[in-house]
């Protein structure tokens, strides 16, 4: 019963209004740091919207009625910026975040059985408004590469190729359904090409200033490393000699552009290719 109540409390701030999805994050007095409870609630909201087609996201910061106008404008902007950073750290495409604005103070509006302190606590907030994109999108998928054909051909040090069919869940190092077959094919051919030495490079999307993204499972900012290690561990489990490979995280140094899901990727860089045994 307690777990059910907690789930309700974490999700109750999310509402649909006129084809928009809204969520509110509340702050302590004079603070723009996010509490653990509000952070957890926001992550649940992100999980709800990350698979949606989104036209735009607006983020608005507010304060209560106390303090000067200039102070409250700065504080409300800092609150909005803090929420935007969480979106970025969890691989949300910044291009759809069209507004990040501090709106300053809200006047107290009391409802029945509500105290002034309670009303003020509800005004110290950031409001997130998500507008879904309803018309169907025609998505042009990149041409699929036959990994087995590539790896069986001629290779040289410095060759690099993207594993188009290995895609990752937003914020995690777990691959999406449908990627397992590509991993199996990759392991199978690498077992026959014992002359290949290579580096597995992990990537993330949508973070600011080429930073790495947060791994929601471990709470560490090393998601690109975790994705590369996921593939590395899989290949080791399948019998590929770990001495032939290493893994690195590339953070968001090399975005591809286009659909952000293709930046949640791994690439193979050949470091040595000799004659197979």
HULINKA-V514509 format. One record per residue. N is the residue number from 1. RES is the residue in one small letter. PSI is psi in whole degrees, 0 to 359 (none if undefined). D_CENTER is the distance of its C-alpha to the mean C-alpha in Angstrom with 2 decimals. Layout:
BEGIN
n=(N N)
res=(RES RES)
psi=(PSI PSI)
d_center=(D_CENTER D_CENTER)
END
This chain:
BEGIN
n=(1 2 3 4 5 6 7 8 9 10 11 12 13 14 15 16 17 18 19 20 21 22 23 24 25 26 27 28 29 30 31 32 33 34 35 36 37 38 39 40 41 42 43 44 45 46 47 48 49 50 51 52 53 54 55 56 57 58 59 60 61 62 63 64 65 66 67 68 69 70 71 72 73 74 75 76 77 78 79 80 81 82 83 84 85 86 87 88 89 90 91 92 93 94 95 96 97 98 99 100 101 102 103 104 105 106 107 108 109 110 111 112 113 114 115 116 117 118 119 120 121 122 123 124 125 126 127 128 129 130 131 132 133 134 135 136 137 138 139 140 141 142 143 144 145 146 147 148 149 150 151 152 153 154 155 156 157 158 159 160 161 162 163 164 165 166 167 168 169 170 171 172 173 174 175 176 177 178 179 180 181 182 183 184 185 186 187 188 189 190 191 192 193 194 195 196 197 198 199 200 201 202 203 204 205 206 207 208 209 210 211 212 213 214 215 216 217 218 219 220 221 222 223 224 225 226 227 228 229 230 231 232 233 234 235 236 237 238 239 240 241 242 243 244 245 246 247 248 249 250 251 252 253 254 255 256 257 258 259 260 261 262 263 264 265 266 267 268 269 270 271 272 273 274 275 276 277)
res=(x x x x x x x x x x x x x x x x x x x x x x x x x x x x x x x x x x x x x x x x x x x x x x x x x x x x x x x x x x x x x x x x x x x x x x x x x x x x x x x x x x x x x x x x x x x x x x x x x x x x x x x x x x x x x x x x x x x x x x x x x x x x x x x x x x x x x x x x x x x x x x x x x x x x x x x x x x x x x x x x x x x x x x x x x x x x x x x x x x x x x x x x x x x x x x x x x x x x x x x x x x x x x x x x x x x x x x x x x x x x x x x x x x x x x x x x x x x x x x x x x x x x x x x x x x x x x x x x x x x x x x x x x x x x x x x x x x x x x)
psi=(321 320 322 319 318 316 319 318 323 334 353 346 0 125 150 132 117 58 20 147 126 148 143 138 128 150 156 165 130 17 150 3 144 131 161 321 314 325 315 319 319 321 324 320 317 321 328 327 348 339 2 153 121 131 313 158 131 137 119 128 147 162 174 188 356 155 167 160 317 318 316 329 317 314 316 325 319 322 317 318 322 322 319 321 324 319 312 315 342 27 35 136 119 338 339 355 96 340 129 90 138 126 359 212 152 138 148 132 106 142 172 137 24 133 168 318 320 318 318 321 330 344 340 88 169 132 128 126 120 123 110 156 107 321 144 140 140 110 126 111 144 152 131 137 141 102 321 322 317 311 339 346 192 134 154 160 134 343 137 139 148 135 88 330 9 103 154 151 140 124 2 165 7 136 155 158 133 344 343 321 320 319 319 315 319 313 319 314 327 333 331 337 73 354 351 128 140 164 133 120 124 147 160 169 158 1 163 145 38 24 164 162 163 134 111 338 316 350 17 151 70 39 323 323 316 323 318 320 328 313 318 310 323 315 321 317 327 357 2 133 120 341 344 355 157 169 146 156 130 5 228 49 333 67 145 336 168 210 125 336 336 349 343 81 171 151 155 124 119 123 339 139 109 209 135 154 none)
d_center=(30.91 29.10 25.81 26.30 27.05 23.97 21.75 23.74 23.36 19.56 19.34 22.47 20.96 19.30 21.91 22.62 25.06 26.53 23.73 21.14 18.73 19.04 17.75 19.40 18.60 21.89 23.06 26.14 28.99 28.50 25.01 21.60 19.98 18.10 19.80 18.34 19.38 17.71 14.43 14.60 15.59 12.74 10.19 12.54 12.51 8.80 9.49 12.51 11.32 8.26 11.08 13.37 14.80 14.49 17.18 16.24 14.86 17.37 17.13 20.61 21.88 25.26 27.82 30.93 34.36 35.45 35.48 36.21 34.54 33.42 31.93 30.06 28.65 27.16 25.87 24.30 22.57 21.25 19.87 18.11 16.73 15.46 13.43 12.06 11.03 9.00 7.17 6.90 6.17 3.02 2.44 5.16 8.33 10.82 13.70 13.56 13.79 17.55 18.90 18.24 21.76 23.85 26.63 28.75 30.83 31.41 34.95 35.72 36.22 37.69 37.79 40.24 40.07 37.51 38.32 37.67 35.36 33.31 33.17 32.05 29.26 27.88 28.13 26.06 22.71 19.82 19.76 16.73 18.00 16.12 18.42 17.81 19.11 21.90 23.90 23.15 21.36 22.97 20.43 21.92 20.61 21.30 24.43 24.06 25.51 27.86 26.70 30.00 31.96 30.14 30.55 34.14 35.09 35.97 33.42 33.74 32.01 29.33 28.39 24.68 23.08 19.71 19.31 18.48 18.70 16.34 12.86 10.06 8.39 4.71 4.04 7.70 10.57 12.42 13.53 13.93 17.50 19.69 18.47 21.03 23.95 22.67 22.23 25.75 27.21 25.72 27.24 30.50 31.17 30.22 32.78 35.41 34.50 35.21 35.89 32.28 30.44 26.84 23.57 20.23 17.58 13.86 11.34 7.73 7.00 7.26 8.06 11.65 14.69 13.44 11.90 9.99 6.59 7.26 8.31 8.58 11.83 13.55 12.15 12.61 11.00 11.79 9.11 10.92 14.10 13.23 12.57 15.85 17.61 16.80 18.72 21.30 22.04 22.42 24.91 26.80 27.17 28.60 31.11 29.92 31.48 28.94 31.29 30.46 26.76 24.27 20.52 18.61 15.17 15.09 12.08 11.60 15.36 15.95 13.84 15.69 15.52 15.67 13.22 9.64 9.62 12.37 10.60 8.80 12.37 15.28 18.57 22.03 24.28 27.92 29.66 32.97 34.63 38.25 40.53 39.43 41.57)
END
